[in-house]
Amino acid sequence: MMASTPTTPHAPRPTTRRAPARRRALAAGGAVAALTLSLAACGGNDLEKEGGSGGGGKGSLVIGSAGFTESEILAELYSGVLSEAGYKTSVKKVKNRELYAPELEKGRIDVVPEYAATMAEFLNAKKNGPKADPVASPNADKTVEALRKLAEPRGLKVLDAGKAVDQNAFAVSADYAKKHKLKTLSDLGASKESVTVAAGDECETRPFCQPGLEKTYGIDVKGIDPKGVGTSQSKQAVKDGKDQLVLTTTTDATLDQFDLVILQDDKKLQNADNVLPVVNADDAGDKKVASALDELTRTLTTKDLTDLNRQVDQERKKAKDVAEDYLAEKNLA
């Protein structure tokens, strides 16, 4: 269990924006919720609270956080724009979606950043069981529509999805791409090169990994090297030429360290895991909250998110400082 560690809630910002060149204090310390792919069950009150009490009905909003790098950055971004809109914000750190989703429904958490396809399938499984037919797809609009249908009966409001996407991606070494003239996964299939994929051992059976590469792209996968998804060991194996393809994510900030490049998923094998806010409809479902978050969502891109991750993971900057500078640069706070 994580201990409850209160901090002081942040006061709302004035509505007047200052010059982007100066650093502004962000509204919330701590992290906002983001996707965690591990859904290990954990009961009890496994919440680490930073400031404020539950509910956002009196000008305050509680933001959920899963506590990893991207989540922490999104937390600071959400807190910054909501503070700019006049709200006091606080953050609850939550281990996983199994814990923060019920808190969101109860109104103890008001806002979480989510990933469209993953959240849709999570709610789909809750309603229809773990073997339910998939509702998510590579089509972002249809996936968000499916998510909204599942979320609304639970008292949740799904705001618009943006351009920032964090989903599975496949990368090769820059030298390998240059040698075989590769920019897309279709190019790799057409090259008729046999590849070993550095990934988790589950890649052999997951429809969006080896079976999908073979069926959708005609890629000759000769084997899986089970070094894990996006691990340093997996990326090093591809850099060294032991393996040719690595399974990672679209916001992996360390690819340049290994001289790797992502091959475009041009036939849209992966589902649409676009970043989007999900809010408690009663406490945070008004137009003011939506307007503040939508402006950020429209601005943030996958490239932006990757760079923000890089600044934290490689340059060891604080998520709060990185998000603060980004909001100032984009004139969002």
CORVEN-V739387 format. One line per field, one symbol per residue. psi: psi as a letter, one per 40 degrees, with the letter a starting at -180 (. if undefined). Layout:
psi->???
This chain:
psi->ihihgiihihiiiiehiihddihihidhiaiiiihhdhfhihaagghhhgiiiiifefeihhhiheeiddddddddddddddddeeihiihhhhdidddddddddeedidhihihddddddddddddeieeihieiiehdddddddddddddeefihhiiiadhhgiiihiiiddddddefhdiddddddeehhihhhaieeddehdebdddddddefhgheihhgeiheiddddddddeedidhhhaiefheedddefiihhhgeefdiigfihiihihdddfeidddddddddddddhidddddddddddddefiidddddddddddefe.
